[in-house]
């Protein structure tokens, strides 16, 4: 009799722990790649469903995962600059991981771009030279230093010196 009571206690304990361990969520996972099969790292995957909008970012190998999503219908889309993907409807099931892979197509540009520019007029008649400051050594050519400078307002000075007679 003791063995039967012990056995029944073990069965009740096992059944009770299974009831507590039941899953209440599902998961959504997949890969993001280009149309030539290259994994896309850093793509933003958005899932809109019963709990609102949730996002995940794809890893270096293009994989993403939403763990612990409430069961229900979701609209899932992947976004990456320069690429487009369709919105996919998926149903997340309790206790299961649903796989949704994205193949991104390179987007095309269909808008018109207009560029406007004002004409810039540069007036060179009023340009004046600016003083230049020189730091460091300034080397003067000997031929230029040896010749006296003449100006129309002053006569040239003689550089000859006379020795005083004693």
LOVEXRO-439376 format. One line per field, with one value per residue: residue number from 1; x, z, y of N, C-alpha, C in turn; residue in three letters. Coordinates in nm, 4 decimals, always signed. Each point is the difference from the previous one (the first is absolute). Layout:
N
num: NUM, ...
n.x: X, ...
n.z: Z, ...
n.y: Y, ...
ca.x: X, ...
ca.z: Z, ...
ca.y: Y, ...
c.x: X, ...
c.z: Z, ...
c.y: Y, ...
residu: Ala, ...
REM end
This chain:
166
num: 1, 2, 3, 4, 5, 6, 7, 8, 9, 10, 11, 12, 13, 14, 15, 16, 17, 18, 19, 20, 21, 22, 23, 24, 25, 26, 27, 28, 29, 30, 31, 32, 33, 34, 35, 36, 37, 38, 39, 40, 41, 42, 43, 44, 45, 46, 47, 48, 49, 50, 51, 52, 53, 54, 55, 56, 57, 58, 59, 60, 61, 62, 63, 64, 65, 66, 67, 68, 69, 70, 71, 72, 73, 74, 75, 76, 77, 78, 79, 80, 81, 82, 83, 84, 85, 86, 87, 88, 89, 90, 91, 92, 93, 94, 95, 96, 97, 98, 99, 100, 101, 102, 103, 104, 105, 106, 107, 108, 109, 110, 111, 112, 113, 114, 115, 116, 117, 118, 119, 120, 121, 122, 123, 124, 125, 126, 127, 128, 129, 130, 131, 132, 133, 134, 135, 136, 137, 138, 139, 140, 141, 142, 143, 144, 145, 146, 147, 148, 149, 150, 151, 152, 153, 154, 155, 156, 157, 158, 159, 160, 161, 162, 163, 164, 165, 166
n.x: +0.0820, +0.1057, +0.0287, -0.1260, -0.0006, +0.1175, -0.0434, -0.1148, +0.0736, +0.0815, -0.1084, -0.0601, +0.1159, +0.0145, -0.1274, +0.0147, +0.1193, -0.0623, -0.0990, +0.0953, +0.0608, -0.1305, +0.0181, +0.0264, +0.1129, +0.0253, +0.0625, +0.0714, +0.0477, +0.1210, +0.0177, +0.0914, -0.0297, +0.0991, -0.0383, +0.1279, -0.0679, +0.0461, +0.0448, -0.1074, +0.1086, -0.0720, -0.0667, -0.0947, -0.0374, -0.1175, -0.0589, -0.1122, -0.0426, -0.0462, +0.1315, -0.0329, +0.0878, +0.0701, +0.1266, +0.0725, +0.1287, +0.0212, +0.0530, +0.1298, -0.0568, -0.0672, +0.0296, -0.1307, -0.0457, -0.1287, +0.0502, -0.0818, -0.0523, -0.0962, -0.0706, -0.0043, -0.0700, +0.1051, +0.0284, +0.0839, +0.0930, +0.0892, +0.0758, +0.0564, +0.0862, -0.0759, -0.0763, -0.0823, -0.1002, -0.0690, -0.1207, +0.0358, -0.1150, +0.0104, -0.0228, +0.0208, +0.0515, -0.0830, +0.1160, -0.0194, +0.1055, -0.0586, +0.0367, +0.0492, +0.0368, +0.0883, -0.0421, +0.0977, -0.0814, +0.0984, -0.0156, -0.1013, +0.0622, -0.1210, +0.0512, -0.0493, +0.1249, -0.0288, +0.1043, -0.0073, +0.0560, +0.0444, +0.0051, +0.1228, -0.0018, +0.1185, +0.0143, +0.0822, -0.0827, -0.0653, +0.0614, +0.0418, +0.1297, +0.0121, +0.0304, +0.1214, -0.0211, +0.1315, -0.0074, +0.1084, +0.0955, +0.0497, +0.0221, +0.0949, -0.0287, +0.1274, -0.0361, -0.1134, +0.0691, +0.0818, -0.1083, +0.0349, -0.0958, -0.0596, -0.0306, -0.1064, -0.0382, +0.0813, +0.1110, +0.0770, +0.0176, +0.1081, +0.0474, +0.0707, +0.0886, +0.0290, +0.1204, +0.0003, +0.0485, +0.1175
n.z: +0.0000, +0.0773, -0.0704, +0.0133, +0.1262, +0.0142, -0.0706, +0.0644, +0.1063, -0.0485, -0.0320, +0.1132, +0.0570, -0.0775, +0.0179, +0.1271, -0.0072, -0.0702, +0.0857, +0.0918, -0.0624, -0.0137, -0.1322, +0.0019, -0.0653, -0.1106, -0.1113, -0.0463, -0.1019, -0.0475, -0.1299, -0.0098, -0.1313, -0.0835, -0.1162, +0.0302, +0.1153, -0.0074, +0.1170, +0.0555, +0.0449, +0.1094, -0.0638, -0.0065, +0.0834, -0.0525, +0.1160, -0.0688, +0.1267, +0.0727, +0.0106, -0.1241, -0.0142, -0.0445, +0.0331, -0.0990, +0.0264, -0.1305, +0.0300, +0.0215, +0.0423, +0.0298, +0.1090, +0.0246, +0.1169, +0.0050, +0.1208, +0.0441, -0.1169, +0.0239, +0.0150, -0.1322, -0.0717, -0.0799, -0.0231, -0.0783, +0.0194, -0.0978, +0.0675, -0.1141, +0.0248, -0.0985, +0.0880, -0.0643, +0.0847, -0.0356, +0.0349, +0.0984, -0.0244, +0.1328, +0.0352, +0.1163, +0.0151, +0.0969, +0.0586, -0.1124, -0.0763, -0.0471, -0.1169, -0.0109, -0.1234, -0.0026, -0.1240, +0.0271, -0.0630, -0.0853, +0.0701, -0.0694, -0.0586, +0.0387, +0.0955, -0.0260, -0.0340, +0.0589, -0.0677, +0.0944, -0.0744, +0.0894, -0.0992, +0.0217, +0.0194, -0.0551, +0.0731, -0.1047, -0.0386, +0.1014, -0.0590, +0.1224, -0.0210, +0.0669, +0.1119, -0.0235, +0.1020, +0.0154, +0.0435, +0.0704, -0.0655, -0.0329, -0.1097, -0.0068, -0.1251, -0.0098, -0.1188, +0.0551, +0.0998, -0.0960, -0.0752, -0.0156, +0.0835, -0.1098, +0.0437, -0.0667, +0.1257, +0.0089, +0.0115, -0.0700, +0.1084, +0.0287, -0.0268, -0.0642, +0.0814, +0.0556, -0.0098, +0.1242, -0.0445, +0.0298
n.y: -0.1184, -0.0053, -0.1058, -0.0328, +0.0384, -0.0570, -0.1047, +0.0064, +0.0177, -0.0922, -0.0736, +0.0326, -0.0234, -0.1074, -0.0331, +0.0304, -0.0560, -0.0943, +0.0111, +0.0112, -0.1009, +0.0100, -0.0019, +0.1291, -0.0274, +0.0646, -0.0346, +0.0994, -0.0679, +0.0279, +0.0131, +0.0974, -0.0070, +0.0331, +0.0528, +0.0261, +0.0030, +0.1241, -0.0500, +0.0551, +0.0593, +0.0161, -0.0949, +0.0919, -0.0963, +0.0359, -0.0272, +0.0171, -0.0073, -0.1034, +0.0011, +0.0335, +0.0988, -0.1041, +0.0284, -0.0496, -0.0149, -0.0166, -0.1188, -0.0184, -0.1119, +0.1139, -0.0710, -0.0175, +0.0444, -0.0284, +0.0001, -0.0882, -0.0303, +0.0828, -0.1104, -0.0100, +0.0864, -0.0052, +0.1283, -0.0669, +0.0951, -0.0033, +0.0855, +0.0401, +0.0981, +0.0472, -0.0657, -0.0815, -0.0239, -0.1064, +0.0412, -0.0809, -0.0633, -0.0125, -0.1244, +0.0627, -0.1222, -0.0300, +0.0282, +0.0689, -0.0287, +0.1078, -0.0520, +0.1240, -0.0392, +0.1010, +0.0253, +0.0851, +0.0823, +0.0273, +0.1121, +0.0488, +0.0990, +0.0429, +0.0727, +0.1207, +0.0273, +0.1146, +0.0460, +0.0904, +0.0964, +0.0873, +0.0907, -0.0376, +0.1330, -0.0158, +0.1113, -0.0182, +0.0965, -0.0493, -0.0991, -0.0019, +0.0202, -0.1057, +0.0642, -0.0410, -0.0792, +0.0167, -0.1219, +0.0169, -0.0668, +0.1154, -0.0651, +0.0931, +0.0072, -0.0382, -0.0395, -0.0342, -0.0574, -0.0384, -0.0065, +0.1282, +0.0373, +0.0221, +0.1185, +0.0365, -0.0148, -0.1049, +0.0736, -0.0757, -0.0687, +0.0639, -0.1167, +0.0885, -0.0479, +0.1139, -0.0337, +0.0239, +0.1145, -0.0507
ca.x: -0.0820, +0.0885, +0.0583, -0.1029, -0.0139, +0.1230, -0.0087, -0.1024, +0.0589, +0.0967, -0.0761, -0.0609, +0.1077, +0.0441, -0.1068, -0.0061, +0.1137, -0.0245, -0.0988, +0.0685, +0.1007, -0.0592, +0.0402, -0.1061, +0.0435, +0.0608, +0.1177, +0.0088, +0.1427, +0.0267, +0.1208, -0.0148, +0.1060, -0.0272, -0.0496, +0.1082, +0.0296, +0.0923, -0.0677, -0.0060, +0.0182, -0.0513, -0.1350, -0.1009, -0.1182, -0.1108, -0.1172, -0.1169, -0.0980, -0.0848, +0.0659, +0.0518, +0.1152, +0.1282, +0.1054, +0.1243, +0.1033, +0.0663, +0.1404, +0.0982, -0.0350, -0.1319, -0.1071, -0.0709, -0.0897, -0.0904, -0.0362, -0.1111, -0.1077, -0.1353, -0.0579, -0.0918, +0.0380, +0.0978, +0.0485, +0.1449, +0.0711, +0.1415, +0.0430, +0.1429, +0.0174, +0.0276, -0.0679, -0.1410, -0.0505, -0.1451, -0.0524, -0.0440, -0.0926, +0.0386, -0.0698, +0.0869, -0.0722, +0.0436, +0.1043, +0.0745, +0.0789, -0.0367, +0.1124, -0.0308, +0.1221, -0.0199, +0.0917, -0.0125, +0.0242, +0.0552, -0.1062, +0.0244, -0.0343, -0.0977, -0.0352, +0.0748, +0.0809, +0.0302, +0.1082, +0.0013, +0.1220, +0.0162, +0.1260, +0.0884, +0.0812, +0.1201, +0.0484, +0.1445, +0.0477, +0.0169, +0.0882, +0.1235, +0.0911, +0.0034, +0.1372, +0.0399, +0.0962, +0.0921, +0.0655, +0.1171, +0.1107, -0.0252, +0.1267, -0.0020, +0.0985, +0.1112, +0.0014, -0.1009, +0.0426, +0.1174, -0.0337, -0.0744, -0.1361, -0.0215, -0.1388, -0.0025, +0.0001, +0.1271, +0.1185, +0.0657, +0.1038, +0.1260, +0.0347, +0.1463, +0.0381, +0.1345, +0.0772, +0.0417, +0.1425, +0.0602
ca.z: +0.0000, +0.0009, -0.1337, -0.0862, +0.0369, -0.0459, -0.1459, -0.0342, +0.0321, -0.1067, -0.1211, +0.0183, -0.0051, -0.1396, -0.0767, +0.0452, -0.0552, -0.1432, -0.0158, +0.0232, -0.1032, -0.1319, -0.0703, -0.0252, -0.1119, -0.1164, -0.0466, -0.1420, -0.0338, -0.1429, -0.0581, -0.0928, -0.0999, -0.1238, -0.1071, -0.0454, +0.1078, +0.0998, +0.1258, +0.0291, +0.1425, +0.0390, -0.0515, +0.1052, -0.0258, +0.0826, +0.0070, +0.0571, +0.0349, +0.1174, +0.1064, -0.0582, -0.0899, +0.0590, -0.1016, +0.0226, -0.0984, -0.0486, +0.0401, -0.1093, -0.0933, -0.0540, +0.0797, +0.1007, +0.0814, +0.0989, +0.0970, +0.0906, -0.0567, +0.0283, -0.1175, -0.0769, -0.1356, -0.0079, -0.1297, +0.0195, -0.1110, +0.0256, -0.0584, -0.0084, -0.0918, -0.1384, -0.0344, +0.0366, +0.0177, +0.0175, +0.1339, +0.0036, +0.1078, +0.0607, +0.1241, +0.1042, +0.0695, +0.1368, +0.0209, -0.1216, -0.0637, -0.1409, -0.0766, -0.1126, -0.0629, -0.0878, -0.1102, -0.0292, -0.1373, -0.0049, -0.0362, -0.1131, +0.0304, -0.0995, +0.0161, -0.0773, +0.0822, -0.0641, +0.0685, -0.0288, +0.0465, -0.0346, -0.0655, +0.0841, -0.0801, +0.0708, -0.0567, +0.0192, -0.0115, +0.1325, +0.0804, +0.0423, +0.0629, +0.1463, +0.0510, +0.0339, +0.1087, -0.0167, +0.1250, -0.0254, -0.0674, -0.1315, -0.0712, -0.1077, -0.1031, +0.0114, -0.1116, +0.0281, +0.1166, -0.0343, -0.0858, +0.0724, -0.0471, -0.0443, -0.0074, -0.0702, +0.0885, +0.0699, -0.0737, +0.0587, +0.0978, -0.0228, +0.1100, +0.0200, +0.1200, -0.0082, +0.1224, +0.0503, -0.0120, +0.1265
ca.y: +0.1184, +0.1167, +0.0148, +0.0559, +0.1407, +0.0648, +0.0052, +0.0998, +0.1309, +0.0316, +0.0299, +0.1317, +0.0985, +0.0112, +0.0636, +0.1399, +0.0750, +0.0177, +0.1065, +0.1268, +0.0206, +0.0175, +0.1215, +0.0983, +0.0838, -0.0624, +0.0740, +0.0306, +0.0045, -0.0133, +0.0577, +0.1123, -0.0074, +0.0733, -0.0863, -0.0883, -0.0939, +0.0534, +0.0352, +0.1432, +0.0312, +0.1303, +0.0273, +0.0127, -0.0827, +0.0475, -0.0872, +0.0673, -0.1021, +0.0197, +0.0774, +0.1234, -0.0131, -0.0385, +0.0008, -0.0749, +0.0329, -0.1208, -0.0156, -0.0034, -0.1069, +0.0280, -0.0598, +0.0792, -0.0833, +0.0573, -0.1032, +0.0308, +0.0804, -0.0488, -0.0654, +0.0824, +0.0392, +0.1087, +0.0473, +0.0097, +0.0629, +0.0269, +0.1279, +0.0267, +0.1124, -0.0349, -0.1248, -0.0105, -0.1362, +0.0007, -0.0272, -0.1398, -0.0353, -0.1276, -0.0330, -0.0560, -0.1068, -0.0237, -0.1001, -0.0316, +0.1057, +0.0143, +0.0546, +0.0882, +0.0498, +0.1161, +0.0239, +0.1429, +0.0436, +0.1354, +0.0940, +0.0886, +0.1386, +0.0417, +0.1405, +0.0971, +0.0905, +0.1272, +0.0702, +0.1429, +0.0635, +0.1406, +0.0282, +0.0793, +0.0905, +0.0440, +0.1255, +0.0066, +0.1383, +0.0564, -0.0843, +0.0670, -0.0959, +0.0029, -0.0128, -0.1365, -0.0024, -0.1111, -0.0386, -0.0821, +0.0676, +0.0573, +0.0059, +0.0988, -0.0299, +0.0935, +0.0955, +0.1017, +0.0766, +0.0809, +0.1141, +0.1034, +0.0239, +0.1366, +0.0422, +0.1281, +0.1155, +0.0128, -0.0448, -0.1159, +0.0320, -0.0640, -0.0882, +0.0075, +0.0712, +0.0544, -0.0137, +0.1313, +0.0208, +0.0368
c.x: +0.0868, +0.0591, -0.0999, -0.0170, +0.1224, -0.0037, -0.1005, +0.0517, +0.0983, -0.0717, -0.0629, +0.1042, +0.0464, -0.1045, -0.0104, +0.1130, -0.0150, -0.0997, +0.0639, +0.0946, -0.0584, +0.0419, -0.1201, +0.0337, +0.0483, +0.1200, -0.0087, +0.1475, +0.0176, +0.1305, -0.0369, +0.1193, -0.0397, -0.0497, +0.1075, +0.0475, +0.0959, -0.0760, +0.0076, +0.0095, -0.0557, -0.1353, -0.0965, -0.1216, -0.1074, -0.1146, -0.1114, -0.1064, -0.0770, +0.0617, +0.0527, +0.1167, +0.1237, +0.1025, +0.1166, +0.0966, +0.0705, +0.1481, +0.0894, -0.0346, -0.1406, -0.1155, -0.0613, -0.0907, -0.0815, -0.0374, -0.1178, -0.1010, -0.1335, -0.0545, -0.0976, +0.0547, +0.0919, +0.0238, +0.1479, +0.0633, +0.1446, +0.0394, +0.1518, +0.0184, +0.0382, -0.0696, -0.1463, -0.0358, -0.1502, -0.0375, -0.0598, -0.0927, +0.0358, -0.0782, +0.0992, -0.0851, +0.0639, +0.1036, +0.0812, +0.0780, -0.0332, +0.1159, -0.0511, +0.1322, -0.0342, +0.1073, -0.0226, +0.0356, +0.0551, -0.1082, +0.0415, -0.0489, -0.0915, -0.0384, +0.0888, +0.0750, +0.0266, +0.1047, -0.0019, +0.1272, -0.0020, +0.1361, +0.0818, +0.0888, +0.1168, +0.0535, +0.1486, +0.0529, +0.0236, +0.0897, +0.1284, +0.0909, -0.0019, +0.1443, +0.0267, +0.1007, +0.0838, +0.0652, +0.1177, +0.1073, -0.0431, +0.1351, -0.0146, +0.1123, +0.1107, -0.0011, -0.1015, +0.0430, +0.1164, -0.0351, -0.0795, -0.1382, -0.0117, -0.1487, -0.0017, +0.0085, +0.1327, +0.1158, +0.0635, +0.1085, +0.1272, +0.0340, +0.1484, +0.0273, +0.1451, +0.0689, +0.0485, +0.1523, +0.0570, +0.1256
c.z: +0.0000, -0.1380, -0.0967, +0.0288, -0.0486, -0.1515, -0.0443, +0.0275, -0.1067, -0.1287, +0.0093, -0.0073, -0.1435, -0.0842, +0.0377, -0.0558, -0.1497, -0.0245, +0.0192, -0.1143, -0.1391, -0.0591, -0.0210, -0.1184, -0.1154, -0.0413, -0.1508, -0.0312, -0.1500, -0.0400, -0.0910, -0.0946, -0.1208, -0.1054, -0.0587, +0.1112, +0.1059, +0.1274, +0.0257, +0.1503, +0.0273, -0.0583, +0.1184, -0.0418, +0.0982, -0.0072, +0.0701, +0.0276, +0.1247, +0.1102, -0.0515, -0.0917, +0.0789, -0.1125, +0.0445, -0.1103, -0.0417, +0.0374, -0.1236, -0.1050, -0.0570, +0.0829, +0.0975, +0.0779, +0.0938, +0.0921, +0.0821, -0.0571, +0.0413, -0.1253, -0.0709, -0.1378, +0.0041, -0.1461, +0.0204, -0.1255, +0.0418, -0.0726, +0.0037, -0.1091, -0.1397, -0.0467, +0.0427, +0.0187, +0.0180, +0.1466, -0.0028, +0.1194, +0.0506, +0.1285, +0.0952, +0.0829, +0.1358, +0.0055, -0.1226, -0.0494, -0.1485, -0.0726, -0.1176, -0.0518, -0.0950, -0.1074, -0.0439, -0.1456, +0.0035, -0.0499, -0.1204, +0.0375, -0.1101, +0.0109, -0.0869, +0.0952, -0.0812, +0.0841, -0.0464, +0.0560, -0.0418, -0.0662, +0.0902, -0.0920, +0.0855, -0.0718, +0.0307, -0.0065, +0.1370, +0.0894, +0.0294, +0.0627, +0.1520, +0.0471, +0.0420, +0.1123, -0.0141, +0.1344, -0.0347, -0.0689, -0.1362, -0.0676, -0.1166, -0.0960, +0.0054, -0.1103, +0.0263, +0.1172, -0.0342, -0.0853, +0.0793, -0.0602, -0.0354, +0.0029, -0.0631, +0.0942, +0.0721, -0.0878, +0.0725, +0.0962, -0.0351, +0.1188, +0.0293, +0.1266, -0.0159, +0.1338, +0.0425, -0.0100, +0.1361, -0.0167
c.y: +0.1254, +0.0245, +0.0635, +0.1484, +0.0781, +0.0183, +0.1057, +0.1422, +0.0427, +0.0377, +0.1384, +0.1116, +0.0228, +0.0722, +0.1479, +0.0826, +0.0190, +0.1118, +0.1363, +0.0320, +0.0190, +0.1341, +0.0910, +0.0893, -0.0859, +0.0842, +0.0208, +0.0180, -0.0102, +0.0646, +0.1163, -0.0052, +0.0841, -0.0982, -0.0903, -0.0932, +0.0485, +0.0347, +0.1505, +0.0192, +0.1383, +0.0355, +0.0054, -0.0826, +0.0447, -0.0993, +0.0768, -0.1050, +0.0344, +0.0860, +0.1337, -0.0289, -0.0367, -0.0054, -0.0862, +0.0409, -0.1275, +0.0023, -0.0033, -0.1052, +0.0157, -0.0553, +0.1001, -0.0947, +0.0872, -0.1150, +0.0514, +0.0998, -0.0607, -0.0669, +0.0937, +0.0309, +0.1224, +0.0368, +0.0314, +0.0593, +0.0240, +0.1276, +0.0095, +0.1042, -0.0482, -0.1262, +0.0068, -0.1466, +0.0074, -0.0208, -0.1405, -0.0198, -0.1394, -0.0198, -0.0658, -0.0962, -0.0233, -0.1124, -0.0354, +0.1211, +0.0002, +0.0675, +0.0824, +0.0554, +0.1139, +0.0019, +0.1439, +0.0282, +0.1424, +0.0946, +0.0829, +0.1386, +0.0502, +0.1468, +0.0881, +0.0917, +0.1257, +0.0714, +0.1454, +0.0597, +0.1459, +0.0166, +0.0910, +0.0838, +0.0457, +0.1235, +0.0122, +0.1428, +0.0617, -0.0843, +0.0757, -0.1040, +0.0174, -0.0104, -0.1442, +0.0081, -0.1257, -0.0270, -0.0889, +0.0824, +0.0499, +0.0161, +0.0967, -0.0348, +0.1063, +0.1039, +0.1116, +0.0863, +0.0922, +0.1206, +0.1022, +0.0181, +0.1475, +0.0289, +0.1372, +0.1184, +0.0186, -0.0417, -0.1174, +0.0473, -0.0744, -0.0859, -0.0002, +0.0781, +0.0497, -0.0182, +0.1378, +0.0088, +0.0378, +0.0755
residu: Unk, Unk, Unk, Unk, Unk, Unk, Unk, Unk, Unk, Unk, Unk, Unk, Unk, Unk, Unk, Unk, Unk, Unk, Unk, Unk, Unk, Unk, Unk, Unk, Unk, Unk, Unk, Unk, Unk, Unk, Unk, Unk, Unk, Unk, Unk, Unk, Unk, Unk, Unk, Unk, Unk, Unk, Unk, Unk, Unk, Unk, Unk, Unk, Unk, Unk, Unk, Unk, Unk, Unk, Unk, Unk, Unk, Unk, Unk, Unk, Unk, Unk, Unk, Unk, Unk, Unk, Unk, Unk, Unk, Unk, Unk, Unk, Unk, Unk, Unk, Unk, Unk, Unk, Unk, Unk, Unk, Unk, Unk, Unk, Unk, Unk, Unk, Unk, Unk, Unk, Unk, Unk, Unk, Unk, Unk, Unk, Unk, Unk, Unk, Unk, Unk, Unk, Unk, Unk, Unk, Unk, Unk, Unk, Unk, Unk, Unk, Unk, Unk, Unk, Unk, Unk, Unk, Unk, Unk, Unk, Unk, Unk, Unk, Unk, Unk, Unk, Unk, Unk, Unk, Unk, Unk, Unk, Unk, Unk, Unk, Unk, Unk, Unk, Unk, Unk, Unk, Unk, Unk, Unk, Unk, Unk, Unk, Unk, Unk, Unk, Unk, Unk, Unk, Unk, Unk, Unk, Unk, Unk, Unk, Unk, Unk, Unk, Unk, Unk, Unk, Unk
REM end
